[in-house]
Amino acid sequence: MKIVLNGTPREVAAETLADLLSECGMSGRVATAVNEAFVPATLRAATPLHDGDRIEVVAPMQGG
């Protein structure tokens, strides 16, 4: 299916948000949103993806 991940169009096989993170090699502590709605880590496996979804994945940064 075609999605937009962090502003970049991509073709993926993932059916859930958790599958997408795995497919793209994204691990560790990240924040996720689908179509501008925050998705907590506990709900990623139950969050289905659909053609055209816009997914944002961000990692926290330290600094000052």
N, CA, C and O atoms as a GROMACS GRO file, in nm:
protein
  256
    1MET      N    1   0.083  -0.118   0.000
    1MET     CA    2   0.000   0.000   0.000
    1MET      C    3   0.087   0.123   0.000
    1MET      O    4   0.204   0.117   0.039
    2LYS      N    5   0.034   0.233  -0.043
    2LYS     CA    6   0.107   0.359  -0.048
    2LYS      C    7   0.070   0.443   0.073
    2LYS      O    8  -0.047   0.468   0.100
    3ILE      N    9   0.174   0.488   0.145
    3ILE     CA   10   0.156   0.575   0.260
    3ILE      C   11   0.254   0.691   0.247
    3ILE      O   12   0.336   0.694   0.156
    4VAL      N   13   0.245   0.784   0.340
    4VAL     CA   14   0.343   0.892   0.349
    4VAL      C   15   0.404   0.881   0.488
    4VAL      O   16   0.334   0.896   0.589
    5LEU      N   17   0.534   0.855   0.494
    5LEU     CA   18   0.605   0.838   0.620
    5LEU      C   19   0.701   0.954   0.639
    5LEU      O   20   0.796   0.972   0.562
    6ASN      N   21   0.675   1.033   0.743
    6ASN     CA   22   0.757   1.151   0.772
    6ASN      C   23   0.773   1.240   0.648
    6ASN      O   24   0.882   1.291   0.620
    7GLY      N   25   0.664   1.256   0.574
    7GLY     CA   26   0.664   1.345   0.458
    7GLY      C   27   0.711   1.284   0.328
    7GLY      O   28   0.711   1.350   0.225
    8THR      N   29   0.753   1.156   0.332
    8THR     CA   30   0.805   1.090   0.212
    8THR      C   31   0.711   0.977   0.169
    8THR      O   32   0.684   0.887   0.248
    9PRO      N   33   0.663   0.980   0.044
    9PRO     CA   34   0.578   0.870  -0.003
    9PRO      C   35   0.656   0.739  -0.004
    9PRO      O   36   0.773   0.734  -0.042
   10ARG      N   37   0.589   0.632   0.039
   10ARG     CA   38   0.653   0.499   0.043
   10ARG      C   39   0.551   0.392   0.008
   10ARG      O   40   0.431   0.409   0.030
   11GLU      N   41   0.600   0.284  -0.046
   11GLU     CA   42   0.521   0.164  -0.073
   11GLU      C   43   0.561   0.063   0.034
   11GLU      O   44   0.679   0.029   0.045
   12VAL      N   45   0.465   0.015   0.113
   12VAL     CA   46   0.496  -0.077   0.222
   12VAL      C   47   0.401  -0.196   0.220
   12VAL      O   48   0.293  -0.191   0.161
   13ALA      N   49   0.444  -0.305   0.286
   13ALA     CA   50   0.360  -0.424   0.299
   13ALA      C   51   0.290  -0.428   0.434
   13ALA      O   52   0.197  -0.506   0.453
   14ALA      N   53   0.334  -0.344   0.528
   14ALA     CA   54   0.281  -0.345   0.665
   14ALA      C   55   0.130  -0.321   0.668
   14ALA      O   56   0.077  -0.240   0.592
   15GLU      N   57   0.064  -0.392   0.758
   15GLU     CA   58  -0.080  -0.374   0.775
   15GLU      C   59  -0.116  -0.300   0.903
   15GLU      O   60  -0.227  -0.250   0.917
   16THR      N   61  -0.020  -0.293   0.997
   16THR     CA   62  -0.043  -0.219   1.121
   16THR      C   63   0.073  -0.123   1.144
   16THR      O   64   0.178  -0.133   1.080
   17LEU      N   65   0.053  -0.030   1.236
   17LEU     CA   66   0.159   0.064   1.268
   17LEU      C   67   0.281  -0.008   1.325
   17LEU      O   68   0.394   0.027   1.293
   18ALA      N   69   0.259  -0.109   1.410
   18ALA     CA   70   0.371  -0.186   1.466
   18ALA      C   71   0.447  -0.257   1.355
   18ALA      O   72   0.570  -0.260   1.356
   19ASP      N   73   0.376  -0.314   1.259
   19ASP     CA   74   0.441  -0.380   1.145
   19ASP      C   75   0.524  -0.281   1.064
   19ASP      O   76   0.634  -0.314   1.018
   20LEU      N   77   0.473  -0.160   1.048
   20LEU     CA   78   0.545  -0.058   0.972
   20LEU      C   79   0.677  -0.023   1.040
   20LEU      O   80   0.780  -0.013   0.975
   21LEU      N   81   0.673  -0.004   1.171
   21LEU     CA   82   0.796   0.029   1.244
   21LEU      C   83   0.900  -0.081   1.227
   21LEU      O   84   1.018  -0.054   1.207
   22SER      N   85   0.854  -0.205   1.234
   22SER     CA   86   0.944  -0.318   1.216
   22SER      C   87   0.998  -0.323   1.074
   22SER      O   88   1.119  -0.341   1.053
   23GLU      N   89   0.910  -0.308   0.976
   23GLU     CA   90   0.950  -0.313   0.835
   23GLU      C   91   1.053  -0.206   0.801
   23GLU      O   92   1.142  -0.228   0.719
   24CYS      N   93   1.040  -0.090   0.863
   24CYS     CA   94   1.130   0.022   0.833
   24CYS      C   95   1.251   0.026   0.925
   24CYS      O   96   1.334   0.116   0.915
   25GLY      N   97   1.261  -0.071   1.015
   25GLY     CA   98   1.377  -0.078   1.104
   25GLY      C   99   1.379   0.029   1.211
   25GLY      O  100   1.486   0.067   1.259
   26MET      N  101   1.263   0.078   1.247
   26MET     CA  102   1.255   0.181   1.351
   26MET      C  103   1.227   0.114   1.484
   26MET      O  104   1.124   0.048   1.502
   27SER      N  105   1.319   0.131   1.577
   27SER     CA  106   1.300   0.070   1.708
   27SER      C  107   1.340   0.168   1.816
   27SER      O  108   1.381   0.281   1.786
   28GLY      N  109   1.327   0.128   1.939
   28GLY     CA  110   1.360   0.216   2.049
   28GLY      C  111   1.242   0.305   2.085
   28GLY      O  112   1.128   0.277   2.048
   29ARG      N  113   1.272   0.409   2.157
   29ARG     CA  114   1.167   0.500   2.202
   29ARG      C  115   1.134   0.600   2.091
   29ARG      O  116   1.216   0.685   2.057
   30VAL      N  117   1.016   0.588   2.037
   30VAL     CA  118   0.969   0.681   1.935
   30VAL      C  119   0.825   0.720   1.965
   30VAL      O  120   0.753   0.646   2.033
   31ALA      N  121   0.785   0.834   1.915
   31ALA     CA  122   0.646   0.877   1.922
   31ALA      C  123   0.586   0.859   1.783
   31ALA      O  124   0.654   0.881   1.682
   32THR      N  125   0.459   0.818   1.778
   32THR     CA  126   0.396   0.792   1.649
   32THR      C  127   0.261   0.862   1.638
   32THR      O  128   0.190   0.882   1.737
   33ALA      N  129   0.229   0.898   1.514
   33ALA     CA  130   0.099   0.957   1.484
   33ALA      C  131   0.054   0.906   1.348
   33ALA      O  132   0.135   0.889   1.257
   34VAL      N  133  -0.075   0.882   1.335
   34VAL     CA  134  -0.134   0.843   1.207
   34VAL      C  135  -0.240   0.948   1.174
   34VAL      O  136  -0.333   0.971   1.252
   35ASN      N  137  -0.225   1.011   1.059
   35ASN     CA  138  -0.317   1.117   1.016
   35ASN      C  139  -0.334   1.222   1.125
   35ASN      O  140  -0.445   1.265   1.154
   36GLU      N  141  -0.221   1.263   1.184
   36GLU     CA  142  -0.212   1.368   1.285
   36GLU      C  143  -0.272   1.332   1.420
   36GLU      O  144  -0.288   1.419   1.505
   37ALA      N  145  -0.307   1.205   1.442
   37ALA     CA  146  -0.360   1.158   1.571
   37ALA      C  147  -0.252   1.075   1.640
   37ALA      O  148  -0.205   0.976   1.584
   38PHE      N  149  -0.213   1.116   1.761
   38PHE     CA  150  -0.112   1.044   1.838
   38PHE      C  151  -0.155   0.900   1.862
   38PHE      O  152  -0.271   0.874   1.894
   39VAL      N  153  -0.062   0.806   1.845
   39VAL     CA  154  -0.089   0.664   1.872
   39VAL      C  155   0.012   0.617   1.978
   39VAL      O  156   0.131   0.610   1.950
   40PRO      N  157  -0.036   0.584   2.100
   40PRO     CA  158   0.056   0.535   2.202
   40PRO      C  159   0.114   0.399   2.165
   40PRO      O  160   0.054   0.324   2.088
   41ALA      N  161   0.229   0.368   2.221
   41ALA     CA  162   0.298   0.242   2.190
   41ALA      C  163   0.210   0.121   2.215
   41ALA      O  164   0.219   0.023   2.142
   42THR      N  165   0.126   0.127   2.316
   42THR     CA  166   0.041   0.013   2.351
   42THR      C  167  -0.066  -0.016   2.246
   42THR      O  168  -0.124  -0.124   2.245
   43LEU      N  169  -0.094   0.079   2.157
   43LEU     CA  170  -0.199   0.060   2.055
   43LEU      C  171  -0.145   0.040   1.914
   43LEU      O  172  -0.223   0.024   1.820
   44ARG      N  173  -0.014   0.042   1.898
   44ARG     CA  174   0.042   0.032   1.762
   44ARG      C  175   0.008  -0.098   1.692
   44ARG      O  176  -0.020  -0.098   1.572
   45ALA      N  177   0.010  -0.210   1.763
   45ALA     CA  178  -0.021  -0.340   1.701
   45ALA      C  179  -0.167  -0.349   1.658
   45ALA      O  180  -0.201  -0.427   1.570
   46ALA      N  181  -0.254  -0.270   1.722
   46ALA     CA  182  -0.397  -0.273   1.691
   46ALA      C  183  -0.438  -0.158   1.599
   46ALA      O  184  -0.557  -0.140   1.573
   47THR      N  185  -0.342  -0.080   1.551
   47THR     CA  186  -0.373   0.034   1.465
   47THR      C  187  -0.350  -0.003   1.319
   47THR      O  188  -0.236  -0.011   1.274
   48PRO      N  189  -0.459  -0.025   1.245
   48PRO     CA  190  -0.442  -0.064   1.105
   48PRO      C  191  -0.400   0.055   1.019
   48PRO      O  192  -0.431   0.170   1.049
   49LEU      N  193  -0.328   0.024   0.913
   49LEU     CA  194  -0.290   0.126   0.816
   49LEU      C  195  -0.376   0.112   0.692
   49LEU      O  196  -0.418   0.002   0.656
   50HIS      N  197  -0.400   0.225   0.627
   50HIS     CA  198  -0.482   0.227   0.505
   50HIS      C  199  -0.407   0.304   0.398
   50HIS      O  200  -0.326   0.391   0.427
   51ASP      N  201  -0.436   0.272   0.274
   51ASP     CA  202  -0.375   0.340   0.161
   51ASP      C  203  -0.393   0.491   0.178
   51ASP      O  204  -0.504   0.539   0.203
   52GLY      N  205  -0.284   0.565   0.165
   52GLY     CA  206  -0.290   0.710   0.174
   52GLY      C  207  -0.268   0.767   0.312
   52GLY      O  208  -0.264   0.889   0.328
   53ASP      N  209  -0.256   0.682   0.415
   53ASP     CA  210  -0.232   0.732   0.550
   53ASP      C  211  -0.103   0.812   0.556
   53ASP      O  212  -0.008   0.786   0.483
   54ARG      N  213  -0.103   0.910   0.647
   54ARG     CA  214   0.016   0.991   0.673
   54ARG      C  215   0.065   0.955   0.812
   54ARG      O  216  -0.004   0.977   0.912
   55ILE      N  217   0.186   0.898   0.819
   55ILE     CA  218   0.243   0.853   0.945
   55ILE      C  219   0.364   0.938   0.979
   55ILE      O  220   0.448   0.965   0.894
   56GLU      N  221   0.370   0.980   1.105
   56GLU     CA  222   0.486   1.052   1.155
   56GLU      C  223   0.549   0.969   1.266
   56GLU      O  224   0.480   0.920   1.355
   57VAL      N  225   0.680   0.954   1.260
   57VAL     CA  226   0.756   0.883   1.363
   57VAL      C  227   0.871   0.974   1.403
   57VAL      O  228   0.952   1.013   1.320
   58VAL      N  229   0.876   1.008   1.532
   58VAL     CA  230   0.983   1.097   1.581
   58VAL      C  231   1.047   1.036   1.703
   58VAL      O  232   0.981   0.972   1.785
   59ALA      N  233   1.178   1.057   1.714
   59ALA     CA  234   1.254   1.010   1.830
   59ALA      C  235   1.286   1.129   1.919
   59ALA      O  236   1.319   1.236   1.868
   60PRO      N  237   1.276   1.113   2.050
   60PRO     CA  238   1.310   1.223   2.140
   60PRO      C  239   1.459   1.256   2.130
   60PRO      O  240   1.542   1.168   2.109
   61MET      N  241   1.490   1.384   2.146
   61MET     CA  242   1.629   1.428   2.137
   61MET      C  243   1.665   1.500   2.267
   61MET      O  244   1.580   1.567   2.327
   62GLN      N  245   1.789   1.486   2.309
   62GLN     CA  246   1.836   1.559   2.425
   62GLN      C  247   1.927   1.671   2.380
   62GLN      O  248   1.987   1.666   2.273
   63GLY      N  249   1.935   1.768   2.461
   63GLY     CA  250   2.022   1.880   2.427
   63GLY      C  251   1.973   2.006   2.496
   63GLY      O  252   1.878   2.004   2.574
   64GLY      N  253   2.038   2.111   2.466
   64GLY     CA  254   1.996   2.234   2.532
   64GLY      C  255   2.035   2.355   2.456
   64GLY      O  256   2.006   2.466   2.499
   0.00000   0.00000   0.00000
